């Protein structure tokens, strides 16, 4: 299989997009559009890498939130390991050239396919594995029957290609057991009667598969509302995976990887670098013990972009700290904004309202627990004065996306009408979305600006093409 299936989803020419957009002001662009502030996402990426370095733990970057090569590279930095999590094989196939580049530079690299594997995808995984070092491709399992079927399909593929001298058929795929630490999406609980038999099956030696460790995704951490909630989630994951290691034969425990995270819990590790207190002390002591016996790894995905859902977790303080390895969790550090345009005004309604050129296909339809809308107006590019922002410093006044249709949204003015910024037809607005992963999915590329440019902060400096397909 020389042609990777990601090629079935052709991407637009980045060079052509750059010719169209670079140098233009956002005010002159068609709407809707997805805009990333490169300065913000670089700071968020560097803070995560700095925190992991300070804690002496590994880091694995999830790429599903943005699906771009440029941001993937920022997530892993310019040196050190380049380890990733993907949610689709198209992401893995698009990362392949970069992984091979890392391999040529003697930079260690790997990726985990972050959900239990569909049988129809095994050949694609094996094809990727033939092009990379042993265990650069890793899978998750949480079920004995599924693992057996995986083994059987892989053996069929190996037998079918055994005589093909053009392929590296002596590949080895890494296997992580997915632990359910309370999210109940995928994974097996360590209390399950099936857990020990699954561990026994996976740890049995095979030529083409290698047991690597345990993986947890604490996705329900989005429901948290405080630093303590995020810290509790991080501790719970580490404790649960530590318990899981007791089911592994003693002679196989030494090199196990314990990989934990979701953006609220993984970025809560930044909190552990500052201050004291029971949670910090407990975390540091547990981490010290785990690192003596295992490799501890954090993974997260949406942290470079952030969004209103993440800000609502209050997993980190909203103000700056004078240290490396920390970035505040606030609206001002959200790296993704949606460019929309006002197309009609409805001042006679019970609440002032306006129609904008972006609906659920551009913003998503996922709610945020901190307010009753689908996006918050961050800036009116058509006005020079500072706009009133909803829920800024606790004031429930400003423009939000109160309702959404497929292609259009309705802005509703919250708070006393006299406090609202006036809108006119043609105004270009920047919105913060509830969920960056879903909001970005409606677009083929991101327009890149850089707020470090100060006076030219709304000028496009690059275009990043999003990967498509599954």
C-alpha positions in Angstrom: 0.0 0.0 0.0 2.2 2.8 -1.3 -0.6 5.4 -1.2 -1.7 6.3 2.3 -5.5 6.8 2.5 -5.0 10.4 3.8 -4.2 11.2 0.2 -7.9 10.6 -0.6 -8.6 13.9 1.2 -6.5 16.4 -0.8 -5.5 19.6 1.0 -5.4 23.1 -0.5 -2.1 24.5 -1.6 -0.5 26.3 1.3 1.6 28.4 -1.0 -1.5 29.6 -2.9 -3.3 30.4 0.4 -0.2 32.3 1.6 -0.3 34.4 -1.6 -4.0 35.2 -1.0 -3.8 36.0 2.7 -0.4 36.9 4.1 -0.1 40.6 4.6 -3.8 41.2 4.6 -5.7 42.6 7.6 -8.4 40.5 9.2 -10.8 43.3 8.5 -10.4 42.6 4.8 -11.1 38.9 4.9 -14.1 36.8 4.0 -16.1 35.4 6.9 -16.4 33.1 8.7 -12.8 32.3 9.3 -10.7 30.6 12.0 -7.9 32.7 13.4 -5.0 31.5 15.5 -2.7 33.9 17.4 0.7 32.3 17.0 2.2 34.3 19.9 -0.4 32.9 22.3 -0.1 29.2 21.2 3.7 29.4 21.3 3.6 30.6 24.9 1.0 27.9 25.9 3.2 25.2 24.2 6.4 26.4 25.8 4.8 26.5 29.3 3.7 22.9 29.0 7.2 21.8 27.8 8.9 23.8 30.6 6.5 22.4 33.2 7.3 18.8 32.1 11.0 19.5 32.1 10.8 21.0 35.6 8.9 17.9 36.8 11.2 15.5 34.9 8.3 13.8 33.2 7.7 13.0 29.5 5.1 14.8 27.4 3.0 13.5 24.5 1.1 16.0 22.4 -2.4 15.3 21.1 -3.0 16.8 17.7 -6.7 16.3 17.1 -7.7 19.8 18.3 -5.9 21.6 15.5 -4.7 18.9 12.9 -1.8 21.0 11.6 1.9 20.3 11.1 2.9 23.7 12.3 1.2 23.5 15.7 2.3 19.9 16.1 5.9 21.0 15.9 5.3 23.8 18.4 3.8 21.3 20.8 7.0 19.1 20.9 9.6 21.9 20.6 12.8 21.9 18.5 14.6 19.2 20.4 13.9 16.2 22.6 11.4 13.5 22.0 8.6 14.1 19.4 5.8 12.0 20.8 2.1 12.4 19.7 -1.4 11.1 20.2 -3.8 10.9 17.3 -7.5 10.3 17.0 -7.6 9.5 13.3 -5.2 7.6 11.1 -5.3 10.6 8.7 -3.5 12.6 11.4 -0.9 9.8 11.8 -0.3 9.6 8.0 0.1 13.4 7.8 2.6 13.3 10.7 4.6 10.6 9.0 7.0 12.8 7.1 7.8 14.8 10.2 8.4 11.6 12.2 10.7 10.3 9.5 12.6 13.6 9.6 12.9 13.2 13.4 14.2 9.7 12.9 16.9 10.9 10.4 18.0 13.5 13.0 18.3 10.8 15.7 15.4 12.4 17.6 13.2 9.8 19.2 9.6 9.9 18.0 6.4 7.9 18.4 2.6 8.1 18.3 -0.3 6.5 20.0 -3.6 5.8 18.1 -5.7 7.2 20.9 -8.8 5.0 20.7 -9.2 1.2 20.5 -8.4 0.1 17.0 -11.1 -0.7 14.3 -10.1 -3.9 12.6 -10.4 -2.2 9.3 -7.6 0.2 10.3 -5.0 -2.4 11.2 -3.4 -2.6 7.7 -3.0 1.2 7.7 -1.3 1.0 11.1 1.0 -1.7 10.0 1.9 0.3 6.9 2.9 3.2 9.0 4.9 0.9 11.3 6.9 -0.4 8.4 8.2 3.1 7.8 9.3 3.9 11.3 11.5 2.4 14.1 10.1 -0.4 16.4 7.2 0.7 18.6 7.0 4.2 17.0 3.4 3.2 16.3 1.4 2.3 19.4 -2.2 1.2 20.0 -4.7 1.1 22.9 -6.6 -2.0 24.0 -9.2 -2.5 26.7 -10.8 -5.8 25.7 -9.5 -9.4 25.4 -11.6 -10.3 22.4 -10.6 -7.1 20.5 -6.9 -7.8 21.3 -7.1 -11.3 20.0 -8.8 -10.1 16.8 -6.1 -7.5 16.5 -3.4 -10.1 16.8 -5.1 -12.4 14.3 -5.4 -9.6 11.7 -1.8 -8.5 12.2 -0.6 -12.1 11.7 -2.6 -12.4 8.5 -1.0 -9.2 7.2 2.5 -10.3 8.2 2.0 -13.7 6.4 0.6 -12.0 3.3 3.7 -9.7 3.0 6.4 -12.0 4.4 8.1 -12.4 1.0 7.9 -8.8 0.0 11.5 -7.7 0.3 10.6 -4.0 -0.4 8.9 -3.8 3.0 10.3 -3.8 6.5 8.2 -6.8 7.8 10.1 -7.1 11.1 8.0 -4.3 12.6 6.9 -4.1 16.2 3.8 -2.3 17.4 3.6 -1.0 20.9 0.5 -1.8 23.0 -0.9 0.3 25.9 -3.8 -0.9 28.0 -6.5 1.8 28.3 -7.6 2.3 31.9 -11.0 3.8 32.6 -10.4 6.2 35.5 -14.0 7.5 35.5 -14.7 9.0 32.1 -16.5 5.8 30.9 -15.9 6.4 27.2 -13.2 3.7 26.6 -11.0 1.7 28.8 -11.2 -1.1 31.4 -11.5 -0.5 35.1 -8.8 -2.1 37.3 -11.5 -3.5 39.5 -13.0 -5.5 36.5 -12.8 -9.3 36.7 -11.5 -9.0 33.1 -8.6 -6.7 33.9 -6.0 -9.3 35.1 -6.8 -11.7 32.2 -6.4 -8.8 29.8 -3.0 -7.9 31.3 -1.9 -11.5 31.2 -2.8 -11.7 27.5 -1.2 -8.5 26.5 2.0 -9.1 28.4 2.6 -12.5 26.9 5.5 -12.3 24.5 4.9 -11.9 20.8 7.2 -11.1 17.9 5.2 -8.2 16.5 3.6 -6.7 19.6 5.3 -5.2 22.7 3.5 -4.2 25.9 4.4 -0.6 26.8 2.3 0.4 29.7 -1.0 2.0 30.8 -2.9 5.0 29.3 -5.7 7.1 30.9 -7.7 10.0 29.5 -9.3 12.0 32.3 -11.9 13.6 30.0 -14.4 14.3 32.7 -12.0 16.8 34.2 -13.8 19.4 32.0 -16.5 19.3 34.6 -14.1 20.6 37.3 -14.4 24.1 38.6 -11.2 24.7 40.6 -7.5 24.1 40.9 -8.2 21.5 43.5 -10.5 19.7 41.2 -7.8 19.5 38.5 -5.2 18.4 41.0 -7.5 15.7 42.4 -8.0 14.4 38.8 -4.3 14.3 38.1 -3.6 12.5 41.4 -6.5 10.0 40.8 -5.1 9.1 37.4 -1.6 8.5 38.7 -2.8 6.4 41.6 -5.1 4.3 39.4 -2.3 3.6 36.9 0.1 2.8 39.7 -2.5 0.2 41.0 -2.7 -1.2 37.4 1.0 -1.9 37.4 0.6 -4.5 40.2 -1.1 -6.8 37.7 2.0 -6.9 35.5 4.5 -9.7 36.0 7.4 -8.3 38.1 10.0 -8.9 35.5 8.1 -6.6 33.0 7.4 -3.6 35.3 10.8 -1.9 35.0 10.2 -0.1 31.7 6.5 0.6 31.9 5.1 3.9 30.8 2.2 5.5 32.7 0.7 8.1 30.5 -2.1 10.3 32.0 -3.9 13.5 31.1 -6.5 15.8 29.6 -5.8 19.5 29.3 -7.3 20.5 32.7 -5.3 17.8 34.6 -2.1 17.9 32.6 -1.9 21.7 32.8 -2.7 21.4 36.5 0.9 20.1 36.7 1.9 23.8 36.2 0.3 24.5 39.5 2.5 22.0 41.2 5.6 24.1 40.4 4.5 26.9 42.6 3.5 27.2 46.2 2.9 24.6 48.9 0.0 22.8 50.5 -1.4 19.3 50.9 -2.2 18.7 47.2 1.2 19.9 46.0 3.0 17.8 48.7 1.0 14.7 47.9 1.5 15.1 44.2 5.3 15.6 44.5 5.7 12.6 46.8 3.6 10.3 44.6 5.4 11.5 41.4 8.8 10.9 43.1 7.9 7.3 43.9 6.5 6.6 40.5 9.5 8.0 38.7 11.8 5.7 40.6 10.1 2.7 39.0 8.3 3.9 35.8 8.3 6.5 33.1 5.6 9.0 33.8 4.1 10.9 30.9 1.6 13.6 30.6 -0.6 14.0 27.5 -2.9 16.9 26.4 -4.3 18.4 23.3 -6.4 21.6 23.4 -4.0 23.5 25.8 -2.3 25.5 23.0 -5.6 26.9 21.7 -7.7 26.8 24.8 -11.4 27.8 24.7 -14.2 28.9 26.9 -14.8 25.3 28.2 -11.2 25.2 29.4 -11.3 28.6 31.0 -14.5 27.5 32.9 -12.6 24.7 34.6 -10.5 27.2 36.6 -7.8 24.5 36.6 -5.0 27.2 36.8 -5.0 30.8 38.2 -6.2 33.4 35.7 -3.3 35.8 36.3 0.4 35.6 35.4 3.0 33.9 37.6 6.7 35.0 37.6 8.1 31.7 36.6 8.7 29.4 33.7 6.3 26.5 33.1 3.2 28.6 33.7 0.7 30.4 31.6 -2.5 31.9 33.1 -5.8 30.3 32.3 -7.9 33.2 31.1 -9.8 34.4 28.1 -6.8 36.5 27.1 -4.8 33.3 26.6 -7.3 31.7 24.2 -5.3 31.3 21.0 -8.3 30.6 18.6 -10.9 33.1 17.6 -13.6 33.0 15.0 -13.9 35.9 12.5 -17.6 36.7 11.8 -19.5 39.5 10.3 -22.7 41.3 11.4 -25.3 41.0 8.6 -28.4 42.4 10.3 -29.5 44.2 13.4 -32.7 43.7 15.5 -32.8 46.4 18.1 -36.6 46.2 18.5 -36.5 42.8 20.1 -36.8 42.1 23.8 -33.1 41.8 24.0 -30.9 43.6 21.4 -29.9 41.0 18.8 -27.8 40.8 15.6 -27.3 38.2 12.9 -23.8 37.0 12.2 -22.3 34.9 9.4 -21.4 31.8 11.5 -23.6 29.1 13.0 -23.2 25.6 14.3 -21.0 24.5 11.4 -18.5 27.2 12.3 -18.8 27.4 16.1 -20.0 24.0 17.1 -23.0 23.3 19.3 -21.3 22.3 22.5 -22.4 24.3 25.6 -20.2 25.9 28.2 -21.2 25.6 31.8 -20.1 29.1 32.7 -22.7 31.0 30.5 -25.7 30.3 28.3 -24.3 30.8 24.8 -22.2 29.4 22.0 -19.5 32.0 21.8 -18.5 35.3 23.3 -17.6 38.5 21.3 -13.9 39.2 22.1 -13.3 42.2 19.9 -15.0 44.4 17.3 -12.4 45.0 14.7 -14.5 47.7 13.1 -14.3 49.9 16.3 -11.2 51.4 17.7 -12.4 51.6 21.3 -12.2 48.7 23.8 -15.4 46.6 23.7 -17.3 45.4 26.7 -16.7 41.7 27.0 -19.3 39.4 28.6 -18.3 38.0 32.0 -15.1 40.1 32.1 -14.4 40.5 35.8 -17.7 39.0 36.7 -19.9 41.5 34.8 -22.7 39.6 32.9 -22.9 42.2 30.2 -21.8 42.1 26.6 -22.5 40.3 23.3 -22.7 36.6 23.2 -23.9 34.1 20.5 -27.2 33.3 22.2 -28.6 31.1 19.4 -27.2 29.2 16.5 -28.6 27.8 13.2 -26.6 25.8 10.7 -24.9 28.7 8.9 -25.8 31.7 11.0 -25.8 32.8 14.6 -27.8 35.2 16.6 -25.9 37.6 18.9 -27.8 38.6 22.0 -27.0 41.6 24.1 -26.7 40.7 27.7 -27.0 43.2 30.6 -28.4 46.7 30.5 -28.9 47.8 26.8 -27.2 51.1 27.5 -23.9 49.3 28.4 -23.7 47.4 25.2 -21.3 48.4 22.4 -23.3 49.5 19.3 -23.1 47.1 16.3 -23.7 48.0 12.7 -24.1 45.9 9.6 -20.7 45.0 8.2 -18.9 45.0 11.5 -16.1 42.3 11.7 -16.1 40.6 15.1 -13.8 38.0 16.7 -15.5 35.4 18.9 -14.1 33.0 21.4 -15.6 29.5 20.8 -16.8 27.1 23.5 -14.8 24.2 22.2 -11.8 24.8 19.9 -11.6 21.2 18.6 -15.1 21.3 17.2 -15.1 24.9 16.0 -11.9 24.4 14.0 -13.4 21.3 12.3 -15.5 23.4 9.9 -12.5 25.1 8.3 -9.8 24.0 5.8 -7.1 26.3 7.2 -6.3 28.8 9.9 -5.4 32.4 9.4 -2.4 33.1 11.5 -1.7 36.4 13.3 0.9 37.3 15.9 -0.1 39.6 18.8 3.6 40.1 19.6 3.6 42.3 16.5 1.7 44.9 18.6 0.4 47.5 16.1 0.1 44.8 13.4 -1.6 42.2 15.6 -4.5 41.8 13.2 -2.3 41.4 10.1 -2.1 37.8 8.7 1.5 36.4 8.9 0.9 32.8 7.8 -1.8 30.2 6.8 -1.8 26.7 8.4 -3.7 24.0 6.5 -5.8 21.6 8.5 -5.6 17.8 7.8 -8.8 16.2 6.6 -10.2 12.7 6.6 -10.3 9.8 9.1 
